[in-house]
Amino acid sequence: MSITTKPFGQDPNGRTMTLFTMTNASGASVSVTDFGAHVVSIIVPDRSGKLAEVNLGFDELAPYLGSHGSIGATVGRFANRLGNAQFPLNGKIYHVPANDGKNCLHGGIENFQFKWFKAETLESESEDAVLFTYVSHDGEEGFPGKMRIQVTMAFDNSNTLTIRYLADCDQDTVINLTNHAYFNLAGEGDILNHVITVHTDKTTETDDELIPTGRIISIAGTPLDLRAGLRVGDGLAQKAECHALENANGYDLNYCVPGEGLRELAKAEDPASGRVMTVMSDQPGIQFYSGQGLHQKGHNGQQYAPYSGFALETQHYPDSPNHPEFPSTVLKAGETFKSVTQYIFSVK
């Protein structure tokens, strides 16, 4: 294993950002940057051993500075949506930026994806890692407490990307962290032939603005039911028969996956290349997004059109602070938030 570094442009404050590339014994690699703790690149082999880029991203820093669909970003303090851009905590209502209609998405306007993280490289025989650290001040984007966040991104010889989250705060607050990587296991084109499996028939019911109603419902037998594995294109072809698909113009929903601890939540397969990505996490939910909002140029000048990539974001349920019946996202002062997610790349 080895880690190489190179300059990756300047942030709005004139600081030079760094691109860290972790390469394993087979030549597969993961590149990450200290700007927003983004996953920039994931290069892994197909069934014939051919390496290709399977992570949507950009070859320079500039696109990450603007509105870029959160591609590859570490998002927080609260990933996904908060209804009416507010939440209750200890008898007080906190207001956060409304950056998604009247709702808050991914922690607000200046969320973690636009922050500089201090970086430290950690090399070993078993894995290489980059430890990112950021301190979020009290009141940042409306969230209470001074929070210290650590995100460790590690890559090993089994082609596993492991993301470990650690956070603490000096006041009670709420937290929901994820990475918003977009994947295309074919390495190019669209993801309509990908087969997606998610190990549950339960989802958080949402209104037309994708805000949970508070009900957890069964989706068994609908195009949203991915337990047996479903080709993305086949699911999208049933949009007219499924209000949730039609309303979001594709998949954009939180799946409630049973069990506790690190376990398999989902799997994605590209039959043509043979690439498989298994998603392991200790989180209670996973958001499957089929990339219908993509519309930018990315790696090597590729045009990222709708459905050019998909996201499988491990996280707590959307809008959890407004639904006490959901798993709690409250982080008490003096306690530590810990979570781990793994993206395991293999072939079949």
Secondary structure, 3 states (H helix, E strand, C coil): CEEEEEEEEECCCCCEEEEEEEECCCCCEEEEECECCEEEEEEEECCCCCEEECECCCCCCHHHHCCCCCCCCEECCECCEEHHHEEEECCEEEECCCCECCEEECCCCCCHHHCECEEEEEECCCEEEEEEEEEECCCHHHCCCCEEEEEEEEEECCCEEEEEEEEEECCCEECECEECCCECCCCCCCCCCCEEEECCCEEEEECCCCCEEEEEEECCCCCCCCCCCEEHHHHHCCHHHCHHHHHHCCCEEEEECCCCCCEEEEEEECCCCCEEEEEEECCCEEEEECCCCCCEECHHHCEECCCCCEEEEEECCCCHHHCCCCCCCEECCCCEEEEEEEEEEEEC
